[in-house]
Amino acid sequence: MEASAITPDAAPAEAGKGAETRAAILERAVDLASADGLEGITVGRLAAEMGMSKSGLFGHFGSKQELQLATVEAAAAQFSRTVIEPATAAPDGGRRLRAMVDAYIAHLEASPYSGGCFWAATTAEYDDRPGPVRDAITAAIEAWLAELERQADLAGLDEPDRVAFELYAVVMGANSRYRLSGDRRVFDHARRATARLLGEDRPG
């Protein structure tokens, strides 16, 4: 059989395998960054983790910064799949806001990453480091806060921007406390605190 006869079928298969490899690399990169920060991720370290050559891994990312940016993008996609998308089953407003907050807390309580919340780790790492990576992290956090604010506004809550900020602060505080103490009660404290913020603890 001539080579030209197999090329059309082989190319998509090769491309698919490359996408799977890249996704696996980024999944591991997100986990490592949650514990050691984005600066702790290097092509050499990831290559060793993935059992690849440096040149093979470098083929997926042209530079360390490109790898960091792709890792932020992968973390945002994972957050969307586990926190935001499931909440869309609830109608806009109070019910969706509650669903998002519950999913947010459950996401942290399940500790999907070895270092806890990816966003807590990377915001602390990059809060005073201007540049494209910081911009990408900021954009992801701002998008999340904007959605919390939008749902708070649709729920008719006073000062929806303040509500969004306080919800974010409570859950990030719970994550920080849990990572330091290992006390899982902090997540129940966070649930009660967010219920108060949403006015769900009021009689009647």
Secondary structure, 3 states (H helix, E strand, C coil): CCHHHHHHHHHHHHHHHHHHHHHHHHHHHHHHHHHHCHHHCCHHHHHHHHCCCHHHHHCCCCCHHHHHHHHHHHHHHHHHHHHHHHHCCCCCCHHHHHHHHHHHHHHHHCCCCCCCCHHHHHHHHHCCCCCHHHHHHHHHHHHHHHHHHHHHHHCCCCCHHHHHHHHHHHHHHHHHHHHHHCCCHHHHHHHHHHHHHCCCCCCC
